[in-house]
Amino acid sequence: MSGPSDEEVEKTLTRYWGRPARAASADLDVLWSAAAGHGWFDLGGSLETALRVVRGTGRFACPLPVLDAFVAADVLAARPDLTIAMAADAVRVVLAGPAPGPPLAEAGSTATHVLELPAAAGEAVLRPIEEATPAVGLAAPPWYRIVTGEPAETVPVSEETAARLTTLRRLGLAARALGAAERAHELALAHARTRRQFGKAVGGFGAVQQRLVDCHIELAGAAALVTEAGKRHGDACGPAAARLAVAQVLRVAPRVQSAAHRTLAAAGYFEEHDAPWLFRRLHADLAWLPALRPAGDDVADLPDPLLPPAAEAARAEFRRFLASVGPVPEAIEPRPDDPATVGALAAGGWLSMGWPVHAGGRDAGPDESVAVQYEILRRRLPVTAAVAVAATVGTAIARYGTPAQRDLMLPAIARGECQVAAAYSEPDAGSDLAALATTAERDGPDWLITGRKAWCSEAHRARYLWLAARTEPSGITLFLIPADLPGIAIRPYVALSSQVACDITLEAVRVPDSARVGPAGGGWEVLTDVLGGERAVLGAMAASAQAVLDDLVAALGPRASAENVRPTLTEFAARVQAARLLAVAANMPTGSSRRAGAARLTSAAKVAASEVIEDLSLAALGLLGPSAALPGPLESALRLAPGGIIAGGTNDVHRGLIARTLGLPPA
Ligand SMILES: Cc1cc2nc3c(=O)[nH]c(=O)nc-3n(C[C@H](O)[C@H](O)[C@H](O)COP(=O)(O)OP(=O)(O)OC[C@H]3O[C@@H](n4cnc5c(N)ncnc54)[C@H](O)[C@@H]3O)c2cc1C
């Protein structure tokens, strides 16, 4: 990481600015000098660093124009005397705000110069500030109306540069507003943990908790987008990444601020608290954005996220592999796997990629697995059952199976020839799997399994059942049993989505001990590991969201660019990309420091992806009318959407998991 760390930024702001509540009285002049001393105006052209610092200032409701200086250094690159003077605090530059009447500028009384930027091709003009009059309003400290002198420097600006500079300004404002929203959210969270009413912490009330968790998810997505935009500065995807980041902050930050006020209630409404000052900062910053319109089309093509090197390589290799395979069918509707496509993937070793080498895999990390699964879902390859079986059951057998089980099952799973149905849920044990009532009792060397399983996907086609049962003295044990054993009855039914799931009745089904996977009573450990495999599958759910977005844009045709449609699509694009980046963060390589909190990120990615799919398919109905209700991918997506919210743990359950990690009491 180059430039000052987040901790250093916080320390400097704490020392020279103080709390957000001091925004109206703190001394920007002193902070400006201190910041220059810490190199904040000489960040070596790293937008990623500049955005981190700017986000830090937002947390303090502080208008120090770090991004303005970053832009000025870019524009004035041919005048090293000026850029050196800026870095050394001899010249202080702010950008002129686009407003009617005399120019407006932040920090107008502390800056020495203002830089006027053209909206299109033209000239950037640097002028000394001769007079600055506060324009007291929402912003605190206030914006200033400024009177300027003769140009000190004039730089020609091309159309392309003007667009780039506008993008940078928008991103800077968004990053600062994001910082303010993040801080307001932290204050709300802390309040919810400690403020007690009706005998309990207010964070234990369902409505408060859900609001906080939703803010957490939205902020995590927005932060990921802003960071990605910083990293992509200068590459071809930079403008699209920036557009998505700004769109997300514009949608999320005001909601988070509003949510924080609801949670803080009276305590956060009066000026001795930080929240009102963060409110002013956030809304004043976002108020500039409509006047800084980006050139070009708002409907962003989603850039591929930057991935860790191994995952980047796996994604590229898989794409090459798919291109070499030639045309493959697309599963517009849920359908059984296509044997030829499964066979091709199996032959390429893609199904078993996450298994250890000794089990026939290549020990690919979660980042690689999710990158490949993303491609599979994005292209709707009819292979999802085989992939899921390999990632979950296959992984469990590779880790916990006996040598005989591994020899018997893994080659068939790796070839995609072994249909296995997961049989966890029961009529009375859905989210609460610990309540399952199916029992497995010892009977000599065997087990007798009795009970009823529900909603088991594709069990009517399965050769094996991957079944969780209760065993004595107390515990859950996992079994892999043939689906056609005497005593097993399978009844299929069709979901709203057209997926087929089954009720399974088991009456004293006799299985040998060799069907047990992992220790007797040790099923939770195995299941937790299996769910780790499912993490990659859940993480890739954003790929389905991207596919639905593409379908909607394609169905709209030229209407996608209409003034009244574009902003909606851009918002959706930002939400899809946020879910995608959360999944990338959740599946960082094993051992990476970012793996900490992976479970929380997975939950956030799952909730974000499944809910954007639902909203997208509902929007399709609204935008397209009856044609979205005719057979096709959008109609199918609409019917699939509720299932996505339920399967893999309901979104409510995932929200609860996030709440626990945030230190909120059970609702
Ligand atoms: C398409 C599809 C395929 C499926 N495939 C399989 C499969 O192959 N194998 C299998 O075993 N199961 C499968 N399931 C079942 C799935 O795992 C369960 O539906 C899921 O675990 C939720 O259980 P439930 O439906 O009984 O809901 P319940 O747990 O009864 O939940 C009812 C409501 O209460 C809420 N709720 C429950 N607990 C909490 C909590 N702690 N905090 C907050 N809210 C809570 C839920 O969010 C929901 O709104 C499938 C389901 C679907 C829809």
The ligand as an SDF file (V2000), in Angstrom:
LIG
                    3D

 53 58  0  0  0  0  0  0  0  0999 V2000
  -35.4250  -24.2640   -5.0730 C   0  0  0  0  0  0  0  0  0  0  0  0
  -35.0690  -24.9330   -3.7880 C   0  0  0  0  0  0  0  0  0  0  0  0
  -34.2120  -26.0130   -3.7900 C   0  0  0  0  0  0  0  0  0  0  0  0
  -33.8910  -26.6480   -2.5990 C   0  0  0  0  0  0  0  0  0  0  0  0
  -33.0640  -27.7340   -2.6400 N   0  0  0  0  0  0  0  0  0  0  0  0
  -32.7780  -28.3880   -1.5000 C   0  0  0  0  0  0  0  0  0  0  0  0
  -31.9680  -29.5670   -1.5360 C   0  0  0  0  0  0  0  0  0  0  0  0
  -31.5050  -29.9880   -2.5960 O   0  0  0  0  0  0  0  0  0  0  0  0
  -31.7330  -30.2170   -0.3760 N   0  0  0  0  0  0  0  0  0  0  0  0
  -32.2290  -29.7750    0.8100 C   0  0  0  0  0  0  0  0  0  0  0  0
  -31.9510  -30.3940    1.8240 O   0  0  0  0  0  0  0  0  0  0  0  0
  -33.0240  -28.6710    0.8840 N   0  0  0  0  0  0  0  0  0  0  0  0
  -33.3120  -27.9700   -0.2400 C   0  0  0  0  0  0  0  0  0  0  0  0
  -34.1120  -26.8550   -0.2040 N   0  0  0  0  0  0  0  0  0  0  0  0
  -34.6760  -26.4360    1.0700 C   0  0  0  0  0  0  0  0  0  0  0  0
  -33.9620  -25.2270    1.6360 C   0  0  0  0  0  0  0  0  0  0  0  0
  -32.7190  -25.5890    2.1420 O   0  0  0  0  0  0  0  0  0  0  0  0
  -34.8860  -24.6480    2.7130 C   0  0  0  0  0  0  0  0  0  0  0  0
  -36.0040  -24.1250    2.0310 O   0  0  0  0  0  0  0  0  0  0  0  0
  -34.2310  -23.5560    3.5110 C   0  0  0  0  0  0  0  0  0  0  0  0
  -33.2610  -24.1050    4.3430 O   0  0  0  0  0  0  0  0  0  0  0  0
  -35.2680  -22.7960    4.3450 C   0  0  0  0  0  0  0  0  0  0  0  0
  -36.0550  -23.6440    5.0910 O   0  0  0  0  0  0  0  0  0  0  0  0
  -37.6540  -23.5330    5.0380 P   0  0  0  0  0  0  0  0  0  0  0  0
  -38.0650  -23.4190    3.6240 O   0  0  0  0  0  0  0  0  0  0  0  0
  -38.1980  -24.6250    5.8400 O   0  0  0  0  0  0  0  0  0  0  0  0
  -37.9820  -22.1350    5.7250 O   0  0  0  0  0  0  0  0  0  0  0  0
  -38.0820  -21.8520    7.2860 P   0  0  0  0  0  0  0  0  0  0  0  0
  -36.7890  -22.1500    7.9250 O   0  0  0  0  0  0  0  0  0  0  0  0
  -39.2870  -22.4860    7.8490 O   0  0  0  0  0  0  0  0  0  0  0  0
  -38.3010  -20.2840    7.2810 O   0  0  0  0  0  0  0  0  0  0  0  0
  -39.5960  -19.6490    7.2120 C   0  0  0  0  0  0  0  0  0  0  0  0
  -39.3840  -18.1440    7.3690 C   0  0  0  0  0  0  0  0  0  0  0  0
  -38.7600  -17.8570    8.6240 O   0  0  0  0  0  0  0  0  0  0  0  0
  -37.5430  -17.1740    8.4330 C   0  0  0  0  0  0  0  0  0  0  0  0
  -36.5540  -17.6460    9.4010 N   0  0  0  0  0  0  0  0  0  0  0  0
  -36.2780  -18.9220    9.7730 C   0  0  0  0  0  0  0  0  0  0  0  0
  -35.2840  -18.9450   10.6550 N   0  0  0  0  0  0  0  0  0  0  0  0
  -34.9060  -17.6690   10.8540 C   0  0  0  0  0  0  0  0  0  0  0  0
  -33.9050  -17.0330   11.6530 C   0  0  0  0  0  0  0  0  0  0  0  0
  -33.0640  -17.7330   12.4230 N   0  0  0  0  0  0  0  0  0  0  0  0
  -33.8000  -15.6890   11.5800 N   0  0  0  0  0  0  0  0  0  0  0  0
  -34.6130  -14.9580   10.7940 C   0  0  0  0  0  0  0  0  0  0  0  0
  -35.5750  -15.5050   10.0250 N   0  0  0  0  0  0  0  0  0  0  0  0
  -35.7160  -16.8380   10.0450 C   0  0  0  0  0  0  0  0  0  0  0  0
  -37.1180  -17.5360    7.0090 C   0  0  0  0  0  0  0  0  0  0  0  0
  -36.2710  -16.5610    6.4400 O   0  0  0  0  0  0  0  0  0  0  0  0
  -38.4570  -17.5820    6.3120 C   0  0  0  0  0  0  0  0  0  0  0  0
  -38.8620  -16.2730    6.0070 O   0  0  0  0  0  0  0  0  0  0  0  0
  -34.4390  -26.1890   -1.3760 C   0  0  0  0  0  0  0  0  0  0  0  0
  -35.2910  -25.0870   -1.3720 C   0  0  0  0  0  0  0  0  0  0  0  0
  -35.6070  -24.4640   -2.5630 C   0  0  0  0  0  0  0  0  0  0  0  0
  -36.5300  -23.2810   -2.5410 C   0  0  0  0  0  0  0  0  0  0  0  0
  1  2  1  0
  2  3  1  0
  2 52  2  0
  3  4  2  0
  4  5  1  0
  4 50  1  0
  5  6  2  0
  6  7  1  0
  6 13  1  0
  7  8  2  0
  7  9  1  0
  9 10  1  0
 10 11  2  0
 10 12  1  0
 12 13  2  0
 13 14  1  0
 14 15  1  0
 14 50  1  0
 15 16  1  0
 16 17  1  0
 16 18  1  0
 18 19  1  0
 18 20  1  0
 20 21  1  0
 20 22  1  0
 22 23  1  0
 23 24  1  0
 24 25  2  0
 24 26  1  0
 24 27  1  0
 27 28  1  0
 28 29  2  0
 28 30  1  0
 28 31  1  0
 31 32  1  0
 32 33  1  0
 33 34  1  0
 33 48  1  0
 34 35  1  0
 35 36  1  0
 35 46  1  0
 36 37  1  0
 36 45  1  0
 37 38  2  0
 38 39  1  0
 39 40  1  0
 39 45  2  0
 40 41  1  0
 40 42  2  0
 42 43  1  0
 43 44  2  0
 44 45  1  0
 46 47  1  0
 46 48  1  0
 48 49  1  0
 50 51  2  0
 51 52  1  0
 52 53  1  0
M  END
$$$$
